[in-house]
């Protein structure tokens, strides 16, 4: 259920950034990622929530280091989103792999 930064092809995944606004401001963002703070995940996974209709999407959750995103994958799969994965090591691993981030 996890992918390394090297396994993530641009445009292939719907990226879901679970970090809060202060983390995003401090560490930057991955261009095109949808911001969905972890605290809002349960509501977003409801059938009428932001991710409720994402049943066929390839979702890649990420956070700072991979802990919240791993829990998000478990919740998403329980909600029926079989295409949910997480970025192993979070944005920290993304940056260490030399992948681009945009500072806000």
Buried (B, 14 or more C-beta within 10 A) or exposed (E): EBBEBEEBEEEEBBBBBBBBEEBBEEBBBBEEBEBBBBEEBEEBBEEEBBBBEBEEBBBBBBBBBBEBBBBBBEBBBEBEBEBBBBBBBBBBBBBEEEBEBEEE
